[in-house]
Amino acid sequence: MEIKGDKRNAQDIKRTRLLKKYNIKKKENLDQVTKVLTQRVSAKTEWLSRCRKRQNKYYQNKLFRTECK
């Protein structure tokens, strides 16, 4: 028994899902969506770097309190 797959490749399927998800119908909408998504990614990376700095600071303070050498 053979399983018949879809003739579209995975890249086309992903593309159509993304177009539906962000309601992209024109080239201008695509540019706008990419700008918004890049801003979201940069905001998230800034947030992560702040969290890592804070975590490192807490760790250093804890080490200093326990080992004052």
Phi and psi restraints in degrees (value plus and minus 20) as a CYANA .aco file:
   2 GLU   PHI    -128.3   -88.3
   2 GLU   PSI     116.7   156.7
   3 ILE   PHI    -110.6   -70.6
   3 ILE   PSI     104.5   144.5
   4 LYS   PHI    -110.0   -70.0
   4 LYS   PSI     105.9   145.9
   5 GLY   PHI    -114.3   -74.3
   5 GLY   PSI     151.8   191.8
   6 ASP   PHI     -94.1   -54.1
   6 ASP   PSI     122.1   162.1
   7 LYS   PHI     -97.9   -57.9
   7 LYS   PSI     -37.9     2.1
   8 ARG   PHI     -95.9   -55.9
   8 ARG   PSI     127.6   167.6
   9 ASN   PHI    -105.1   -65.1
   9 ASN   PSI     149.4   189.4
  10 ALA   PHI     -83.7   -43.7
  10 ALA   PSI     -54.3   -14.3
  11 GLN   PHI     -85.3   -45.3
  11 GLN   PSI     -60.8   -20.8
  12 ASP   PHI     -85.3   -45.3
  12 ASP   PSI     -58.9   -18.9
  13 ILE   PHI     -85.0   -45.0
  13 ILE   PSI     -64.6   -24.6
  14 LYS   PHI     -82.0   -42.0
  14 LYS   PSI     -62.0   -22.0
  15 ARG   PHI     -81.8   -41.8
  15 ARG   PSI     -65.9   -25.9
  16 THR   PHI     -87.0   -47.0
  16 THR   PSI     -55.8   -15.8
  17 ARG   PHI     -84.5   -44.5
  17 ARG   PSI     -62.6   -22.6
  18 LEU   PHI     -86.5   -46.5
  18 LEU   PSI     -59.1   -19.1
  19 LEU   PHI     -82.9   -42.9
  19 LEU   PSI     -60.1   -20.1
  20 LYS   PHI     -89.1   -49.1
  20 LYS   PSI     -62.1   -22.1
  21 LYS   PHI     -81.7   -41.7
  21 LYS   PSI     -63.5   -23.5
  22 TYR   PHI    -119.1   -79.1
  22 TYR   PSI     -11.8    28.2
  23 ASN   PHI      33.6    73.6
  23 ASN   PSI      32.8    72.8
  24 ILE   PHI    -115.5   -75.5
  24 ILE   PSI     100.5   140.5
  25 LYS   PHI    -142.9  -102.9
  25 LYS   PSI     -41.7    -1.7
  26 LYS   PHI    -146.8  -106.8
  26 LYS   PSI     144.2   184.2
  27 LYS   PHI     -83.3   -43.3
  27 LYS   PSI     -55.7   -15.7
  28 GLU   PHI     -84.6   -44.6
  28 GLU   PSI     -59.8   -19.8
  29 ASN   PHI     -83.7   -43.7
  29 ASN   PSI     -56.9   -16.9
  30 LEU   PHI     -83.0   -43.0
  30 LEU   PSI     -64.7   -24.7
  31 ASP   PHI     -82.0   -42.0
  31 ASP   PSI     -61.4   -21.4
  32 GLN   PHI     -85.0   -45.0
  32 GLN   PSI     -62.8   -22.8
  33 VAL   PHI     -85.2   -45.2
  33 VAL   PSI     -60.4   -20.4
  34 THR   PHI     -84.5   -44.5
  34 THR   PSI     -58.0   -18.0
  35 LYS   PHI     -83.1   -43.1
  35 LYS   PSI     -64.5   -24.5
  36 VAL   PHI     -83.5   -43.5
  36 VAL   PSI     -63.6   -23.6
  37 LEU   PHI     -88.1   -48.1
  37 LEU   PSI     -57.8   -17.8
  38 THR   PHI     -86.3   -46.3
  38 THR   PSI     -55.9   -15.9
  39 GLN   PHI     -85.2   -45.2
  39 GLN   PSI     -60.0   -20.0
  40 ARG   PHI     -82.4   -42.4
  40 ARG   PSI     -62.8   -22.8
  41 VAL   PHI     -85.0   -45.0
  41 VAL   PSI     -63.0   -23.0
  42 SER   PHI     -86.5   -46.5
  42 SER   PSI     -57.9   -17.9
  43 ALA   PHI     -84.1   -44.1
  43 ALA   PSI     -60.7   -20.7
  44 LYS   PHI     -87.7   -47.7
  44 LYS   PSI     -58.1   -18.1
  45 THR   PHI     -87.6   -47.6
  45 THR   PSI     -57.7   -17.7
  46 GLU   PHI     -81.5   -41.5
  46 GLU   PSI     -64.0   -24.0
  47 TRP   PHI     -81.4   -41.4
  47 TRP   PSI     -63.5   -23.5
  48 LEU   PHI     -83.9   -43.9
  48 LEU   PSI     -60.1   -20.1
  49 SER   PHI     -86.7   -46.7
  49 SER   PSI     -58.2   -18.2
  50 ARG   PHI     -83.4   -43.4
  50 ARG   PSI     -61.3   -21.3
  51 CYS   PHI     -84.0   -44.0
  51 CYS   PSI     -61.3   -21.3
  52 ARG   PHI     -85.9   -45.9
  52 ARG   PSI     -60.2   -20.2
  53 LYS   PHI     -82.7   -42.7
  53 LYS   PSI     -64.6   -24.6
  54 ARG   PHI     -83.6   -43.6
  54 ARG   PSI     -62.4   -22.4
  55 GLN   PHI     -82.9   -42.9
  55 GLN   PSI     -61.3   -21.3
  56 ASN   PHI     -85.3   -45.3
  56 ASN   PSI     -60.0   -20.0
  57 LYS   PHI     -83.1   -43.1
  57 LYS   PSI     -64.8   -24.8
  58 TYR   PHI     -82.3   -42.3
  58 TYR   PSI     -60.3   -20.3
  59 TYR   PHI     -83.5   -43.5
  59 TYR   PSI     -65.5   -25.5
  60 GLN   PHI     -82.6   -42.6
  60 GLN   PSI     -61.4   -21.4
  61 ASN   PHI     -84.5   -44.5
  61 ASN   PSI     -60.1   -20.1
  62 LYS   PHI     -83.7   -43.7
  62 LYS   PSI     -62.7   -22.7
  63 LEU   PHI     -82.1   -42.1
  63 LEU   PSI     -61.3   -21.3
  64 PHE   PHI     -85.9   -45.9
  64 PHE   PSI     -58.5   -18.5
  65 ARG   PHI     -87.8   -47.8
  65 ARG   PSI     -57.1   -17.1
  66 THR   PHI    -103.4   -63.4
  66 THR   PSI     -56.7   -16.7
  67 GLU   PHI    -144.6  -104.6
  67 GLU   PSI      74.8   114.8
  68 CYS   PHI    -103.4   -63.4
  68 CYS   PSI      -9.1    30.9
